[in-house]
Amino acid sequence: MTDRAPVHELRALTGVRGIAAWFVVFYHIRLSIAGLPTGLRDVFAKGYLAVDFFFLLSGFVIWLTWNDRLRTGGPESVPRFLQKRIARIWPLHLVTLAGAIALALVLRATGRSDPQFVFPELPLHILLLQNWGFTRHLAWNDPAWSISAELGAYLLFPLLVMTVDWRRLPTAALLAIAAVLLITLHLAMDARTLGTDIPRYGLLRCLVEFTTGSIVCALWLRWRGTRAPLSAAVALLVLVALWRIGAPETLVVPALFAVVLLLLALTAGRDFNPFETGLVHYLGEISYATYLSHFILWKAFKLAFVSDTTAVSPAKIALYLGFVLLASIALYHLIERPAQRWFNKL
């Protein structure tokens, strides 16, 4: 319960974030990999769903870290929360967006163009407002749409904290609220996949899953140290079975990921956990840089090294993946962390 020692980090959740980020990378390059088996291509085709896991995980971590601070920290706690969240997401976003602008200018200078780079919409992207209903398509650095949606969740999170304390509600109520939220998302989207019409539904998708993630955190605080992992594992198997027999992705997958998140949290720190090993944990630490940089790097890589954009050899794919890894490391240590520290000192 809430009187237990505070938790600073669940290493398994950091590690799985890195794996999810690389699923997004493979999602964006899957159709260009020469000789990729059909089964593996089908797996990578679902890589966009990693973003839904990110939203749930974000709600979990933000509620765990900031719920008590916002309730007891006084009037300055909300501005401080927003400052730290903007410091977390905005500087690296600006750097990767600058890379996209540089690439667009190089294309323009050489007489080429890319419909991805829509200059009239650039102010929306600079301010991270591009996925708030102002446009009808993705542009510039595609993955940043989810960061725009996250910003909306951050702005509304203090209101959530002031409105309800999940810890005071019975377990049945928490499960019912989570179910209603996810059913509402399914009905509102009325689509086959969660990736449908992101400019229209992306913000709603984030807000619902972020809030659900905060409920998952409250359940974890209540159930850690119990036999709940067994029940969570059973629920996971049921949801996987439902998805395999054709249950709607927009209904089943967010619930499935919520259970996965709960199971990962409940089993964190127990015996050997592959998501907590040094390498996997480090990939999680640099995952934001991986997520934001890979899309523009792929465009630049194809322009520089690939003549036939429909079939890229495994050797060149390996080279590109190496570039993404090195860029992630450099961006994390040279840009993301220093800029975050500087912004937080303002």
N, C-alpha and C positions, 0 to 999 in steps of 0.2 A: 504494500500500500504506500501511501504518500509519505510515511514517516521513515522509510528506508533511506539509506545513504544515496546521495545524488549520483547520477550516472553521467560521466563526462563524454564517453564515446562508446558506442557499440561497434567494435571493429568489423564485425561481420557485415553490418549495413554499409560501412564505408567500402569494404571490398566488393560487395555485390554491385555497388554503384559503378565501379570501374568496368565490370563485365557488361553491365547494361549499356554503358557508353560505347563499348566496342561493337555491340550488336547494332547500334544505330549507324556506326561507321560502315559495317558490312551491308546494312540495309541500303545505303546510298550507292554502293559500288557493285552490288550483286549482279546486275544485268550486264556489267562490262567485263566480268571475270571469265576469261576463256576456259572452256572445259569444266566449269563448275557443275558438279552433279545436280540433277534436278531436285533431289530430296534436300540437299543442302541449300539450294537456291530458295526452295519453299520455306525453309526455316528462316533464312535471312530476310525473306519477304515480310515476315512478321516483326522485323526489328523496330518498326515504328512504335510498337507497343511498349518498348522500354521507356518511352516518355511517360506513359501512364504510371509505370512503377516509380519513376522519378517524382511525379506529383504526390503519390501516396507517401513515399519516403520523406519528401520535404515536409509534408504536414506532420508526420510522426516526429521528425527531428526538431522542427520549429516549436511544436507544442511542448515537447520534452524540455527544451532549452529555455523557452521564453514564457511559458504560461505563468509560472510563479513570479517571475521578474516583473511582468506587466501588471500583475495583481497587487504586488506589494512595493513596487519601485517608485511610486509617486508620479507626479505629472511629467517628469522628464524621461520616464521610461519608454514612452511611445516614440518620441523623436529619436532616442538612442537606438531603439530597435530598428527603426526605419533606416537610420544612418548605417548601422552595421549590415543590414541586408543589401542596401544599395552598394555599399563598399564591397560586398561579396560578389555581386553580379555585374555591376555596370562597367568598371574599368576594363576588364578583359573583353567584355562585349564591344567596347569602343575600339579596342586594339584590333580585334578580328574584323570588325566592320571597316576599319581603316584599310585593312588588307584587301577587303572586297572592293573598296573604292579605288585603291591603287590598281587592282586588276582591271576594273572597268575603264579606268583612264588609259591603261596600256592598250586595251582593245580598241578604244576610240581613237587613240593616236595612230594605230596601225590600220585604221579603216574597217575594223570589225565591230561587232556589237553582240550583246547577249541580253535576251529579254528578261533575264534574272535581275539586271541592274536598272532599276527604275528610279532615275534621279529625282523626279518630283516627290516621291515618297520617302526620300532619304531622311527628312526631319523626323518623321514618325519612328524610324528605326533608331536614330540617334537617341531619342527620348524613350525608347522601349515601349512605344504605344502602338506598334504595328499590328498587334493582334487584339485590339480592343474594338473591332467592328468598323474601323475607318477604311479598310480596303477589302477587296474581294479575292485577293490572291496572295501567295507568298512571294517574297522578293528578297534581294540581297543575300544575306546569310540565312538560309532556310531554318536551321535548327534554332535560331534565336527567337522564333515565334513563341516557343515554350518559356523562354526567359521573360518575354513580355507578359505572358499569362501569369507567370510566377509573381511578377511585380504587382499585378492586380491582387493576387492572394495575400501578399505581404501587407498591402494597404488595408485590406479588410480583416486581417488576422486580429489586430487589437479589438475590433468590434466583436469578433467571435469570443474572445476572452472575456470581454465585459458582459456579454450576453448570457453565456452558459459556462458552467464548470462541469466537465464530463465526469469528474471524480465523485460528484454528489448524486449522480444518476445511477439507478440500478443497472445491472448488466443487461437485463432484457430490454430496457429502454435504449441503451447504447446500440445494441444489435439491431433493434427496430429502426432507429434513426439512420444508421448506416445503410440498412436495406432500402429505406425510403429514398435516401439520397441517390443511391446507385440505380434504383428503378426509375427515378425522375430523369437521370441522365440518359438512360436507355430510351425512355419515351420521348424526351425532347429531341434527341438526335434522329430517331426513326430511320436508322441507317444500318447497313450490314457490318460496317467496320468503324472502329474508333478513329481511324484516320480520315474519315469523310469530312470534306469542307472545313478544313482547319480554321480559316479566317472567320467562319461563322460560329463554329462550335468549340474551338480550341480553348477559349477563356472559360466557358462553362465546364468543359472537361477538366480543366485544372482546378477550378474552385470546388467542384464536387469531390474530386479525388483528394485534393489537399485536405479538405475538411474530414473526409473519411479517414485519412491517415492520422489525423489528430485523435480521432476516436480509437483507432487501433492502438495508439500510444497509451491512451487511458486504460484500455483493456490489458495491455501488456503490464502496466504498472500494477494492475490488480491481480494478474495471474502469474507473474514471474515467480519461480520457485515452486509451482504447483505441477500437476500432471497435465496441464493444458496442452503441451506439445502433442500429445497423443490425439486429443480431440481435433486440434488444428490440422494434423496430418490426415485424419479421416475426412475432414471438410475439404481439404485440398484435393484428395482423390475423387471425391464426389464432383467437385467443380470441373476437374480435368475431364472426367467422364462425360459430363454434360456438354462441355465444349466440343469434345470429339464426336458426339452424336448430333451436333448441329445446333446447339443452343446459341442464341445471338451473342456475338462477340461483345457488343456494347453493353450487354447485361452481365455476362459471365466473367469476362476477363478482369474488369476492375475488382470484382469480388474475389476472384482467384488470387490476384496480386496482393490484395489486402490480407488474405490468409497467409500467403508466402511471406509477406513482411512480418506478420505476427509470429510466424514459425521461426524465422531467422532471428528475431529479437529474443524469443523465448529460449532459443538454443545457443545464443551467443556466449562465448567464453567457456563452453562445455567441451571437455576433452579436445580432440583435434577437430578444428573447423577449417576447411580449406579456404573459406572466405576471409579468414583472419591471418593467413600467412603473410610474410613480409612483402612479397612481390605483388600479390593480389591487393593487399591493403594499399600499397603505394599506387597501383593503378587507379584505385578509388580516390586517392588524394588528388591525383592529377586529372581526374575524369572530367571536370568542368572544362579544362583546357582542351582535352580530347574532343569533347562534345562540340565546343564552339569553333574549333579550328579545322576540323576534318573536311567540312563541306567545301570551303573556299580553297583549301589545299588540294582537294581532288580536282577542282576546276583548273587551278594553276598547273597541277601535275599533268593533266591531259593535254593542256596547251603546249607544255614544254617537252613531254616525252612520248606522247601517244599520237600516232597518225590515224589509226583506225579506232575510233572511240567506241565501237560496238564490241570489240574483242581485245582485251588487254591480257597479255601473257602473265602467267603466275609469277615470273621473275619480276616483272614491272609492278605487279600488285604488291609483292613483298617489299619492293623498294618504296612504294608509296606508304605502306603501313609503317615502315621504318621512319619515314619522314614524319608521319603523324605522331609516332611515339616520341621522337626527338623534339618535335615542336611542342608537344604537350609538356615535356619536362622543362624545356626552356621557358615557355610561357608561364608555367606554374611558379618557377623559382625566380624568374627575372621580372615578371609583370604582375601576375595575379596576387601573390603573397605580399610583395613590397607595396603595391598600390593599395591593397586592403589595409595594411598597417598605416599607411600615410593618410588614407581617407578617414580611418577611425580616430586619428589624432586631431582632426580638425575641430 
